[in-house]
Amino acid sequence: MTIKIENILKFAAFFVFAGTVGYLLFLTPVGSLCLSQEGRKELVARIDFYVQAAGVFGPGAFVLFYGLGVLALPATPFTAAGALIFGKYLGAAYNILGAVAGASISFLLGRYFLRGFAEGFLVGKLADLDRKAEEHGFAVVFYLRILWFPFIVLNYAAGATRIRFSDYFWGTILGIAPAVAIVSFFVGNLKEIVASFRGPADLFQFNILFPAALLAFSFFLPGIVRRIRKDRPAGATPADGRGHSSPKAGDTPQRGGGHSST
């Protein structure tokens, strides 16, 4: 079997996987678990049931559910489930672990199934972009995460490029951690408020308003970052020789410092 045929078969296998996911999400009742409000509530309840049934292994089971779930499903229901089940602090930690685990698995799957096929199309300017993505992999992944680029799409697409896994891994952690933590805190605080709700005034608390403000701010953060990068003055290139001028032609270096010995 030639390499070209092998790459085509890998791409076909991934295409079948993506098609199956699309069919389940949009043409079967399974999709309602993620695409409707009632369905998301049911999904969270199911995750809660299995996590509680796992006992002391519950956190590990949740990270596994999260990591495998986001291979094909939106991450939002899993993030909400983590905050509701474990609270805002542990929930944020487990959510980040699950999201990074799922993103890493998706990247490796994209690298195995899509990279070889993609190389056949990455020619000319696209090949240059691919090389630049390898050189600046961390920055590319980090800013796309901050920009709220679709989670699943970026996971697989990055695997199809020359981006190194280490750059992708750290760019993903630092890029998604703020947003995941903010959403976890917001959902966790809402759970606490609902449990002791007495009136609308309870919603105007620091625990609710601060995460909500951070969540709103996160949507403006990409624009702020772009503006800072655009307005940053180009640094002057340091002179060679650390500020020392090179000798001119015809100059003879002095060896004795200009003083004769007595």
C-alpha positions, 0 to 999 in steps of 0.5 A, a space after each residue: 500500500 502506497 503512502 498516498 493511498 494510506 493517507 486517503 484511507 485515513 482521511 476517509 475514516 475520519 470523514 466517516 467519523 465526522 459524518 456519523 457525529 453530524 448525523 447523531 447530533 442533527 438527525 437523532 434524539 441524541 443531539 437534543 442532549 447538547 442542542 436544547 436546553 432541556 437536553 443539556 440539563 439531562 446530560 448534566 444529570 447523567 454525568 452527575 449520576 455516573 460520577 457519583 456512582 464512581 465514588 472516590 474515582 468520581 473526579 477521574 471519571 469526570 475528566 474521562 467523560 469530559 475528555 472523550 465527550 469533547 472529541 465530538 460534542 460541545 464543551 459547554 455542558 461538560 463545563 457546566 456539569 463540572 461546576 455543578 457537581 464539584 463546585 466552583 474551585 474543584 470544578 474549574 480545575 477538573 474542567 481544565 484537565 478534561 478540556 486539555 485532555 480532550 484537546 490533546 487527544 483530538 490533536 493526536 487524532 488529527 495528526 494521525 488521520 489528517 496530516 498526511 492528506 493535508 500535506 498534499 494540498 499545502 503547497 505554495 503560499 499554503 505551505 509557507 503558512 504551514 511553516 509559519 504555523 510551526 515556527 509560531 505554534 504557541 502564539 497561533 494556538 494561544 490567540 485562537 483560544 483567546 478568540 473563542 475559535 470553535 474548540 473542536 475545529 481547532 483541535 483537529 485542524 491544529 493536528 493537520 498542520 506542522 504545529 508541534 504538540 508541545 506548543 499546542 499543549 501549552 497554548 491550549 492550557 494558557 488560552 482556555 484556562 481563563 475562560 473555563 475558570 470564569 464559566 466554572 466560577 459563574 455557574 458554581 456561584 449561581 448554584 450557591 445563590 439558587 440554593 439560598 435564593 430569597 429575592 432578586 437582590 441576591 443576584 446582585 452579589 460580588 460572587 455573581 457580578 465579578 465572574 459575569 464581568 470577567 466573562 464579558 471582559 473575556 469577549 473584548 480581550 482578543 480585540 485588546 490584545 490585537 490593539 496592543 500588538 498593533 500599537 506596539 512600536 517596533 523595537 530598534 535593532 541593537 547595534 553590533 558590538 554592544 555599543 562599540 564602534 568598529 574601527 575605521 579603515 586605516 586606523 591602527 590600534 594602540 597597544 600601549 594605551 598611549 603611555 610610554 613606560 619609564 
